[in-house]
Amino acid sequence: MDVAYSLFGGVLLLLVLTRLSFIIRKVRAWITWCADVKHLRSLPSPPKRWILGHMLELGPTEHTLSFLQKFHKEFPKYCVYWIGPVLAEVRTANVETMKRLMLRPGDPKPTIYGFLYKWIGDGLLTTSGAKWIRHRKMLTPAFHFDILKQYIPVYNEVSYKLVEIWSGLADSGESVEITEYLHSYTLDVLLRCMYSSNSNCLEKKDGMDYLKAVKRLTDLFLARAYNPLYVFDWMYFNTPAGRQFLHYSDVVHKFSEGVIVQRREELLKTSKPAKKYVDFLDILLSAKDENGEGLTDTEIREEVDTFMFEGHDTTASGLSWVLYCLAMYKEHQEMCRKEIREVLAGRDYITWEDLSKLSYTTMCIKESWRLYPPVPYIAKELSEDMIIDGDRIPKGTWFTMDIITMHHDPLVWDNAEEFDPTRFNAENSKNRDPFMYLPFSAGPRNCIGQHFAMDELKVTVTHILNKFHLEVDKEHNVERYTIAVLDARAGIKIKLSLV
């Protein structure tokens, strides 16, 4: 009996000590957090409201862009912004500070990226550490030039359909809201390159449930990001918006999982499916790490969904702003068209070899992305303290790299608001710091799909300019809207006329 009591007492003491240790750790963490908040209040920051902080200024609108540019001039290295009374975000548009941040691969993504977890899971965008390194190595072959070359016929085919639809709208005198078409266009391209899907999203025949789900998930993610009441999952997923997010995530997952299972069955029947090209899914299914281990079906689905999230909206945004700039600056549009006509020499399709010859068109694309970067901000959470000009930025701080402000900084770019494609000719680009131009980020976590996106845009812009003159609708106000990508609040309207 004494032994039993002693054993019981020991177990009870262990439980008490374990619980006490947990409480002590939490108290210490809370004390550290309070000290960090107090410290952040001593760092450079714009005037703020007592309870709201800078919440009214940090929205997705043009006002926010002007606000951030103003205080970047006042605090050029970094600036602290407050989301409510105690949550702080540090922002920078300084090239050197951004370089330091992007060269720190160990920093995880901040809490806001966790809002995507129910949708895209633990893919390249959201994961970090050893898993990110493993997946990055395994996915890199999917974006090798030999693979990308096979997608040129896909870009041509979907571009033909876009041009055909727009030809029916040209010369009507009415402007065309292009962003809706381009979202369907980029979705169509992605479905074909990822799954070899015979999709036809431009005519709203295929993939529309998937397109609707992806679009709705993006909107819901952004609405949550701007609502501090939805920080906690247990609260958010009990709201109508949260339940919608779960529903549309399920729609996307069922679509992806169905295709993955079907493709695995095909590969069991034959090692060489009768297809014109190797798609993204083929590569993921055959990828092996250094230990000979492949990706699970869940991991494959997460990477496919991540690529859809990152590659669909960003490419549509980038393409929209390129066409807007070419419509705004007609002399550059004509120079691109002249180059395109010389390269194509009467053909109506683009080859892989043509892409390297479209030098001026490429410069115009790059300059458009300088003024209108598809991804305006990138964020991470500091895994260790960071010292900037003698100031300590505490571990755990949410740090946002403000790409769009840096791209418009007159201290970085001469005549920063001017559209000048020659910035990107060989001579002017030769000695430029790569961290001065960040449409695809930089460093170890740069965009793995950047060459895919650039090739797609070159082919698409070539087809459009070979067929149409573009002119902006001067009665339509184009207002930048900085959500997950740089969007236009009421879209972009362009007048099309046949060449």
C-alpha positions in Angstrom: 0.0 0.0 0.0 2.8 2.4 0.9 4.4 1.7 -2.5 1.1 2.4 -4.2 0.8 5.7 -2.3 4.3 6.6 -3.1 3.8 5.9 -6.8 0.6 7.9 -6.9 2.3 10.8 -5.1 5.2 10.7 -7.6 2.8 10.7 -10.6 0.8 13.6 -9.0 4.0 15.6 -8.3 5.2 15.0 -11.9 1.8 16.3 -13.2 2.0 19.3 -11.0 5.5 20.1 -12.0 4.8 19.6 -15.7 1.8 21.9 -15.5 3.8 24.4 -13.4 6.6 24.3 -16.0 4.0 24.9 -18.8 2.6 27.9 -16.9 6.0 29.3 -16.2 6.9 29.1 -20.0 3.7 30.9 -20.9 4.2 33.6 -18.3 7.8 34.1 -19.6 6.6 34.3 -23.2 3.9 36.8 -22.2 6.5 39.0 -20.3 8.8 38.8 -23.4 5.9 39.8 -25.7 5.0 42.7 -23.5 8.6 43.9 -23.4 8.8 43.6 -27.2 5.6 45.6 -27.7 7.0 48.3 -25.4 10.3 48.3 -27.3 8.5 48.5 -30.7 6.6 51.6 -29.5 10.0 53.3 -29.2 11.0 52.8 -32.8 10.2 55.0 -35.8 6.4 55.1 -36.5 3.9 57.5 -38.1 1.4 59.2 -35.8 -1.3 56.7 -34.8 -4.7 56.5 -33.2 -4.8 55.1 -29.6 -6.9 52.0 -30.2 -7.0 51.6 -34.0 -3.3 52.4 -34.6 -2.8 52.6 -38.4 -5.6 50.3 -39.3 -7.6 52.9 -41.2 -4.5 53.6 -43.3 -3.4 50.0 -44.0 -6.1 48.9 -46.4 -5.9 47.7 -50.0 -6.5 51.1 -51.6 -4.6 53.9 -53.3 -4.6 55.8 -50.1 -2.5 53.1 -48.4 0.1 53.3 -51.3 0.4 57.0 -50.9 0.6 56.7 -47.1 3.4 54.2 -47.3 5.3 56.2 -49.8 5.1 59.3 -47.7 6.5 57.6 -44.5 9.1 55.7 -46.5 10.6 59.1 -47.3 10.5 60.1 -43.6 11.8 56.7 -42.3 13.9 55.3 -45.2 15.3 52.2 -43.4 12.1 50.8 -41.8 8.9 51.9 -40.1 6.6 50.4 -37.5 2.9 50.3 -38.2 0.3 49.3 -35.6 -2.7 47.0 -36.3 -4.8 48.0 -33.2 -3.2 48.9 -29.9 -0.7 46.0 -29.5 -0.1 44.2 -32.8 2.8 45.7 -34.7 4.0 45.2 -38.3 7.4 46.5 -39.4 7.7 47.6 -43.1 10.7 48.4 -45.3 11.2 49.6 -48.8 14.9 50.0 -48.4 17.0 47.9 -50.9 19.7 46.9 -48.4 17.2 46.0 -45.6 15.1 43.9 -48.1 18.2 42.2 -49.3 19.2 41.2 -45.7 15.7 39.9 -45.1 15.5 37.9 -48.3 18.8 36.3 -47.7 17.6 34.9 -44.3 16.0 31.6 -45.5 15.3 30.4 -42.0 12.6 33.0 -41.3 9.1 31.5 -41.5 6.1 33.1 -43.0 4.0 35.2 -40.7 0.7 34.2 -39.2 -1.3 35.6 -42.1 0.0 32.9 -44.4 -1.4 30.4 -42.0 -4.9 31.6 -43.1 -4.2 29.7 -46.3 -3.5 26.4 -44.6 -6.9 24.8 -45.0 -6.6 25.5 -48.8 -3.0 25.0 -49.9 -1.7 23.2 -46.9 2.1 22.9 -46.2 3.4 23.7 -49.7 6.3 25.8 -50.9 4.6 29.1 -50.0 3.8 28.3 -46.4 6.4 25.8 -45.3 9.9 26.4 -44.2 13.0 24.6 -42.9 14.0 21.1 -44.1 10.7 20.4 -45.7 10.9 23.5 -47.8 14.4 22.6 -48.9 13.3 19.1 -49.8 10.3 20.2 -51.8 12.1 23.0 -53.6 14.8 20.6 -54.8 12.1 18.1 -55.9 10.0 20.7 -57.8 12.9 22.6 -59.5 13.0 20.1 -62.4 9.4 21.0 -63.3 10.6 24.5 -64.3 13.7 23.4 -66.3 13.9 25.0 -69.8 13.4 21.6 -71.4 10.1 21.3 -69.7 9.0 24.9 -70.2 9.7 24.6 -73.9 7.0 22.0 -74.2 4.4 24.5 -73.0 4.8 27.0 -75.9 2.1 25.2 -78.0 -0.3 25.5 -75.0 0.3 29.2 -74.7 -0.3 29.6 -78.5 -3.5 27.5 -78.4 -5.1 29.4 -75.5 -3.9 32.8 -77.0 -5.7 31.9 -80.2 -8.9 31.4 -78.3 -8.5 34.7 -76.4 -7.8 36.6 -79.7 -10.8 35.0 -81.3 -13.1 36.1 -78.5 -11.6 39.6 -78.5 -11.9 39.9 -82.3 -15.6 39.7 -81.9 -15.5 42.7 -79.5 -13.0 44.8 -81.4 -14.0 47.9 -83.5 -17.3 48.1 -81.6 -16.3 51.4 -80.0 -17.0 49.8 -76.6 -14.1 49.2 -74.2 -13.4 45.7 -72.9 -12.9 44.9 -69.2 -9.8 42.7 -69.7 -9.1 41.4 -66.2 -12.0 38.9 -66.1 -10.9 37.4 -69.4 -7.3 37.2 -68.4 -8.1 35.4 -65.1 -10.0 32.8 -67.2 -7.1 32.7 -69.7 -4.4 32.1 -67.0 -6.5 29.5 -65.3 -6.9 27.7 -68.7 -3.2 27.7 -69.2 -2.5 26.5 -65.7 -5.0 23.6 -65.9 -3.4 22.4 -69.2 0.2 22.7 -68.0 -0.5 21.2 -64.6 -2.9 18.4 -65.5 -3.0 18.2 -69.3 -6.6 19.2 -68.9 -8.7 19.8 -72.0 -10.1 22.9 -70.3 -11.8 25.8 -72.1 -12.3 28.4 -69.3 -12.5 31.3 -71.7 -15.8 30.1 -73.0 -17.0 29.2 -69.5 -17.4 25.6 -70.5 -14.8 23.8 -68.3 -13.2 24.4 -64.9 -15.7 27.0 -63.8 -16.5 25.4 -60.5 -12.8 25.3 -59.9 -12.2 28.8 -61.1 -15.1 30.1 -58.9 -13.6 28.2 -55.9 -10.1 29.6 -56.4 -11.4 33.1 -56.9 -13.7 32.9 -53.9 -10.9 31.5 -51.7 -8.7 34.3 -52.6 -11.3 36.9 -51.8 -12.1 35.3 -48.5 -8.4 35.1 -47.5 -8.0 38.8 -48.2 -11.1 39.7 -46.3 -9.8 37.7 -43.3 -6.4 39.3 -43.5 -7.9 42.8 -43.0 -10.1 41.8 -40.1 -8.3 41.4 -36.7 -11.4 39.7 -35.3 -10.6 36.7 -37.5 -7.1 36.0 -36.3 -8.1 32.8 -34.5 -9.2 29.8 -36.5 -11.7 28.7 -33.8 -13.5 32.0 -34.2 -13.2 32.4 -38.0 -14.3 28.9 -39.0 -17.5 29.4 -37.0 -18.5 32.4 -39.1 -20.3 32.3 -42.5 -17.1 33.4 -44.2 -15.1 30.7 -42.5 -17.6 28.0 -43.5 -17.4 29.2 -47.1 -13.6 29.0 -47.0 -13.9 25.4 -45.8 -16.5 24.6 -48.5 -14.5 26.0 -51.4 -11.3 24.4 -50.1 -13.1 21.1 -50.3 -14.2 21.8 -53.9 -10.6 22.5 -54.9 -9.2 19.5 -53.0 -11.7 17.1 -54.6 -10.8 18.3 -58.0 -7.0 18.0 -57.4 -7.3 14.6 -55.7 -9.5 13.2 -58.4 -6.9 14.1 -61.1 -4.0 12.8 -59.0 -5.7 9.4 -58.4 -6.6 9.1 -62.1 -3.0 9.9 -63.2 -1.5 7.4 -60.8 -3.8 4.8 -62.3 -2.7 5.7 -65.8 1.0 5.5 -64.8 0.4 2.0 -63.4 -1.0 0.9 -66.8 1.8 2.4 -68.9 5.0 4.3 -68.1 4.6 6.5 -71.1 1.1 8.0 -71.3 0.0 9.1 -74.8 0.5 12.9 -74.3 2.0 15.7 -76.2 4.1 17.0 -73.3 5.2 16.2 -69.7 3.0 18.2 -67.3 3.5 19.5 -63.8 1.7 16.6 -62.3 3.8 14.0 -64.2 6.9 15.5 -62.7 5.5 15.6 -59.1 4.4 12.0 -59.3 7.9 10.8 -60.5 10.0 13.2 -58.2 12.3 11.5 -55.8 14.5 13.0 -53.0 18.1 11.9 -52.3 16.7 9.0 -50.3 14.6 7.8 -53.2 11.4 8.9 -51.4 8.6 10.5 -53.5 5.9 12.9 -52.5 2.6 11.7 -51.0 -0.7 12.4 -52.7 -1.4 15.0 -50.0 2.0 16.7 -50.6 1.4 16.7 -54.4 -2.1 18.2 -53.9 -0.7 20.9 -51.7 2.0 21.9 -54.2 -0.5 21.9 -57.1 -2.9 24.1 -55.1 0.0 26.4 -54.1 1.0 26.8 -57.7 -2.6 27.5 -58.7 -2.9 30.2 -56.0 0.5 31.8 -56.8 0.4 31.3 -60.6 -3.2 32.1 -61.5 -3.8 35.5 -59.9 -0.3 36.8 -60.2 0.0 36.1 -63.9 -3.4 37.5 -64.7 -2.4 40.7 -62.7 0.9 41.0 -64.4 -0.6 40.5 -67.9 -3.4 43.1 -67.1 -0.9 45.8 -66.1 1.4 45.1 -69.1 -1.6 45.6 -71.5 -2.6 48.7 -69.6 0.9 50.2 -69.9 1.1 49.4 -73.6 -2.3 51.0 -74.1 -1.2 54.1 -72.2 2.1 54.5 -74.0 1.3 54.0 -77.6 4.8 54.8 -78.9 6.1 51.8 -77.0 3.2 49.7 -78.1 4.1 50.4 -81.8 7.8 49.6 -81.2 6.7 46.2 -79.7 4.4 45.6 -82.6 7.2 46.4 -85.1 9.5 44.0 -83.4 6.8 41.3 -83.2 6.1 41.6 -87.0 9.8 41.3 -87.8 10.3 38.2 -85.6 7.1 36.4 -86.8 7.7 37.2 -90.4 4.1 36.5 -91.4 3.6 33.5 -89.0 0.7 33.5 -86.5 2.4 31.2 -84.0 5.3 31.7 -81.7 8.2 29.3 -81.2 10.6 28.8 -78.3 13.3 30.4 -80.4 11.3 33.5 -80.9 11.1 34.4 -77.2 14.8 35.4 -77.0 14.3 37.7 -80.0 11.5 39.8 -78.4 14.0 42.0 -76.6 12.0 45.3 -76.7 8.7 43.5 -75.8 10.5 41.9 -72.9 11.8 45.3 -71.7 8.2 46.7 -71.8 7.0 43.8 -69.7 9.7 44.3 -67.1 9.1 48.1 -66.9 5.3 47.5 -66.5 6.1 45.2 -63.6 8.4 47.8 -62.1 5.5 50.3 -62.0 2.9 47.7 -61.2 4.5 44.6 -59.5 2.0 41.7 -59.5 3.0 40.9 -55.9 3.3 44.3 -54.2 4.4 43.0 -50.7 6.2 40.0 -49.3 6.2 39.2 -45.5 8.1 37.0 -43.1 8.4 36.5 -39.4 11.8 37.1 -37.8 13.3 33.9 -36.4 16.0 35.9 -34.6 16.5 39.6 -33.6 17.6 41.9 -36.4 19.6 45.1 -35.9 19.0 48.0 -38.3 21.0 51.2 -37.8 21.6 50.2 -34.2 17.9 49.5 -33.5 16.8 46.0 -32.5 13.8 44.5 -34.2 12.7 41.6 -31.9 12.4 38.0 -32.8 8.8 37.1 -33.8 8.1 40.5 -35.5 6.1 40.5 -38.6 8.3 42.2 -41.3 6.8 43.3 -44.6 9.0 44.1 -47.6 7.2 46.8 -49.6 8.2 46.1 -53.2 5.8 48.5 -54.9 7.1 51.5 -52.8 10.7 50.5 -53.5 9.9 50.3 -57.3 8.6 53.9 -57.1 11.4 55.3 -55.0 13.3 58.2 -56.8 16.4 57.3 -54.7 16.5 53.9 -56.3 15.1 54.7 -59.8 15.8 57.9 -61.8 12.5 59.5 -63.0 10.7 56.7 -61.1 7.2 57.5 -62.3 8.2 57.5 -65.9 7.6 54.5 -68.2 11.0 53.8 -69.6 11.7 50.3 -70.9 15.3 51.1 -71.7 16.0 50.7 -68.0 16.1 47.0 -68.8 18.4 47.0 -71.8 21.7 45.1 -71.5 23.7 48.2 -70.8 21.5 49.7 -68.1 20.9 46.3 -66.4 24.6 45.3 -66.3 25.6 46.5 -62.9 22.1 46.8 -61.3 21.7 45.3 -57.8 19.2 42.4 -58.4 17.4 43.4 -55.2 16.4 46.7 -56.8 13.8 44.9 -59.0 11.7 42.3 -57.3 8.6 41.2 -59.2 9.6 37.6 -58.4 11.3 38.3 -55.1 15.0 37.3 -54.9 17.3 35.2 -52.8 16.8 31.5 -51.9 13.0 31.9 -51.8 12.5 33.6 -55.1 9.6 32.6 -57.3 10.2 29.1 -58.7 7.7 29.8 -61.6 9.1 33.1 -62.8 10.4 31.7 -66.2 7.0 30.0 -66.7 5.2 33.3 -66.2 7.5 35.3 -68.3 7.3 32.9 -71.3 3.5 32.9 -71.0 3.4 36.7 -71.0 5.7 37.0 -74.0 3.6 34.6 -76.1 0.3 36.2 -75.0 1.4 39.8 -75.5 2.8 38.9 -78.9 -0.5 37.4 -80.1 -2.5 40.4 -78.8 -0.3 43.1 -80.3 -0.1 41.2 -83.6 -3.9 41.4 -83.8 -5.0 44.6 -82.0 -4.3 48.2 -81.4 -4.8 48.9 -77.7 -6.2 52.2 -76.3 -7.1 53.1 -72.7 -10.7 54.0 -71.9 -10.2 57.5 -70.6 -13.7 57.6 -69.0 -12.8 54.6 -66.8 -10.7 55.3 -63.6 -8.1 52.7 -63.0 -7.4 52.5 -59.3 -4.7 50.2 -57.9 -6.0 47.8 -55.3 -3.4 45.9 -53.3 -4.8 42.6 -52.3 -2.8 39.3 -52.5 -1.8 40.7 -55.9 -1.9 44.2 -57.4 -5.4 44.4 -58.8 -7.5 47.2 -60.2 -10.5 48.1 -58.0 -13.0 48.3 -60.9 -11.0 46.4 -63.4 -9.1 47.7 -66.5 -10.9 48.7 -69.6 -9.2 48.8 -73.0 -10.5 49.7 -76.4 -9.5 47.1 -79.0 -9.3 47.7 -82.7 -8.0 45.3 -85.3 -4.6 46.0 -86.8 
